[in-house]
Amino acid sequence: MPKPAPVTPDAPALIRRPLLTQQWLDLAFVHWAVEPDVVAHLLPAGTVPDTHDGVTYVGLVAFRMHRVGWLRLPGVPYLGTFPETNVRLYSVDAHGRRGVVFRSMDASRLIPVAMGRFGFRLPYVWSRMSVRAVGDTVTYTSSRRWPGPRGAGGRITVRRGERIEEPTELEHFLTARWGMHNAFFGGREPLAFLPNHHPRWPLYRAELVTCEENLIAAAGLPAPSDAPVSVLYSPGVPVRLGRPARPAGIPTP
């Protein structure tokens, strides 16, 4: 593997002709450190764990997806708006592109779940979900419906703290991820990279008030036994997703 591209808090390139537009709102980023060997076998061929000071991370990211739209069409208010909770890992490919790999993506709208699973080969799961904000706390709940394991889910509550004016290198590493690696196409070289673009994250320190979940174990990872090493909150950003690029290609904005 070549040297990974630098971690940059701003997107490296503008996506002028987006495949999808959306907003990610009220995000909780909860992360645990793991040894790279623990997760390497869960990444797609052609990628290895991305590391910071020799360690990689398992992320539990809960948020509200808002007004998903195709191409440059207006976002859809109902079908394109729903809670989502992801279990994700950190990856780098043979071109040095840093990204994330989703192990599970729980969402509360069946049609987007079906489109994500069968159209993009993403690990979407249909769940009962809610996001409720009261004062400076936000609570995310989920319970899996299909395809399972039925009942997997959790309850996460974070309390927002002060605004982070200068995020640390680790905080940039965990949040400034400008694409995903996934087997979108199939065939002999299934790995592809789907780029994204959004403004720099507005980040806040956060306290993990409640964390009752089995989504990480359901995603094939060891259940966390220690407290997370990072808990962050963001009010959100508008996002553009580009078109998937095959391994031999370059993401085309």
N, C-alpha and C positions, 0 to 999 in steps of 0.2 A: 504494500500500500504506500502511495506517495504521502508526503507531509500534508496534513489536513489544511484546508484554507483557514485563514485567521477568523476568529470569532469577532463579529462586528455587530454593534448594537443597532445599526441601520441596515436595511435590506441592500444587498449588493447591486440589484438591478431592478428597474421599474418594469412591471408587467403591463404592457400597453393594451394587449388583447386578451383579457382574462377568460378563462374557461368558466370560472365561478366567482361570484362576489358574495360577501357575507360580512357580518359583524360578530366578533367574539366578545361577550360582555360578562361582567362580574366573575372573573376568573380567580380560582384558588389553585396555586401551584404548590403541591406537597411532594417533597423528594427525599428519598433514602439513598445512601451510598451503598454500592455493591462492588464486589470484585469483578473485573471484566470476564473472567472465566465462567462466572455463574450464569451470565446471560448470553454469551457468545453463540451458543447453539440455537438460540431463539431468534436470531437475526437472519434475514434472507441472504442467500449466497451472493457474494460480491460485496458484502459489507462486513465490517468488524465493529466492536464497541468503540464509541468515541469516549475519550477519557479526559479528565482534568486532574492534573497531578497524580496520574496513575490509577484513578478511580473513575468508575462510571456510575450511572444513576438510574433508578426506577422512579418514574414520575406518575403521580395521580393528579390529574388536572380536571377540575369540575368547572363548568361555566354554562352560560346561555348562548346558544346559537341563535342569531337574529337575522331574519330576512335573507335567506339564501336565494341567490339569483343566478340564472344561466347567462353566460356571455355578458352583454351589457343591458340585459333586460332588468326591469325593477325587481327587487327582492320580493319573495312571496311572504305575505304576512302570517299565514297559519301554518301551512305545510313546511315553510322554510324557517319557522321559529320554534325552538324547543330546547329543553335542557339536554346537556350531554356531559358525560364523564369518561375520560380516557385513561387507560394505563399505557404508558409509553416508555420506550428505551431510546438510547442515543447512539447514533450510527455515523459511520464515515465510509465512503465508497472508494473505488479505485481511481477516481478523478479528484479525490480530496474533498468532495462535497459533504459537508456535515448536514445531518438531518435527524429525523426521528423515525422510529418504527413503532406503529401502534400494535399492541397486543390485544386490546379490546377497546370498543367504542360504544358505550351504552347511550342510547338516545330514545326519546319518548314518542317519536312519530314513526309509524310503521312504514309508510311509503318511502321516506328518505332512507330508512334502514334497509329496505329491500333494494333500492337503487344503489346504495353504497356497497352492499354485499355482492350483488350480482352484476352491477355495471362497472364498479371499480375494484372489486375483489378486496374490499376493506373489511375488517372484523367488526362490523356493526352488529349490535344486539338491541332488540326491542325491549324497553324497560318502562315501568312506572317511575316517574321522576318528578321532582319539584325543586325549585330554587326560591328560597324565601329570605328576604333581607329585613332585619329589624334593627334600626339604629346603625351601629358600626359592626354588626355581626351578620353573616350570611350562612345559611344552612342549605346543604345539598343532600337530597335523599334519592335513592334508587332501589328498585327491586326488579329483577330480571323476569321477563315473560318468555321470550323466544329468541334464539334457539336454546338458551340455557348456558350453564346450569341454572335451572329455574330457582328463583329466590335469591340468587347471588346479588349482592348490592352493598349498600352501606348508608351511613349517615355521617356527614362531615360538616362541622361548624368551624368557621374561622372568624376571628375578630381583627378588623383592620386597624393597623397602627399608623405610624408616621410615614409620610411620603419619602421615598428614597431618592435623594438628589443625585448621588453618584453610586450606581450599583457596583458591586464587587465583580471581579473576573468570573467567579462561580455563578453569580446571579445572571450575568450576561450569557454564560455557557448554557444555563438551564432554560432560558427564555428566548434568546435571540437565535431561533432555529428557522432557517429560510427554505425549508423543503422537507418532504417526507420520502423515504424509501419504501417501495412496495412492489409486489408482483402484479402490475396492472395488466400486462399484455399476454402472459403465458408464453409457451414455446421454449426454445432452448435457452434463451437469455431473458428470463422473466423480470429481472430487476429493472426498475425504472425510478426516476426522480421527479417528483411533482413540486415545483417551486411555489413559494408564496411571497407576498409583499404586503407590508403594513407599516404604519408609523412606529417610531421607537416606543417600546412599552412604557406606559406610566406605571410604576411599581410602588407598592407599599409593603412595609413590614407587616407580618400578620402572626397572630397567636392561634395555634390549633386547639380549639376548645373541646371539640369532640371528634374522634376518628374511630368509628365502628364500621369496618369494611372487610369483605373477603374477595374483592375484585382482583386484587393483586395475586392471591393464591389461585383464583379461577383462571387467571391469565397464564398459568404455568410457572409462576415465579415463587420463590420462598416468601412466605408471609413475613412482614416486618416484625422484628422482635425488639427493636430499639426505637427511640423517638426520631422523627425525621430530622435531617440536617438542614433543611431549608423549608420555610413556609412563607409564601408571598401572596399578595392579592393585587389584582389589577382591575380597574373599572372597564377596560377593554379597548379594542381598536377595530377600525374597518379593515377588511382583508380582501386581497385579490389572489386567486389561485391560478397558476399558469397551466399549460398542457404538459402531461407526462412526457419525459424524454427518456428514450432507451439508453442503456449504459454507454453505447458508443457515441451518443449524440450529446449536444449541449442544450440545456434548457433554453427554449425560445420565448422571450418575453412577449 
